[in-house]
Amino acid sequence: MQIPVAFLIQLLGWSAVWIAVSLVGLWRTSGRGSWRAFFLMSGLWCVVNIGIVAWALAAPPATIEDFRRVLLVNVGLDIIYLIGGTIMLATRKPMLSGFGLAVCVQGSALIAFDLAWWHVLRAAA
């Protein structure tokens, strides 16, 4: 089974935009504040997304139903990320708070992305 090209393009596009935003943000912020941590974590998160695209190209799931299962597992992981991000966001430590905000932003987007593709592929299964 070939993973839909639109899925890969959308994930790469999201990642490219956020890597650019993160680089500009890191360039414009200094020190160890929460915004610097936010941009650092957002950029790193998107580097991982690019790795996921590479993995998907190298070892695609065998069937659409297998891919839909992977998407549901990702939704579960995204929920765990949101819980962790919320805990970090609630701290008084600027670095953890910035990391938490980034995890919540990126995790929320990925939940929407994964659920949307799970739904789109339901018709194809």
Salt bridges, closest charged atoms under 4 A:
GLU65 OE1 - ARG68 NH1 3.38
ASP66 OD1 - ARG69 NH1 2.59
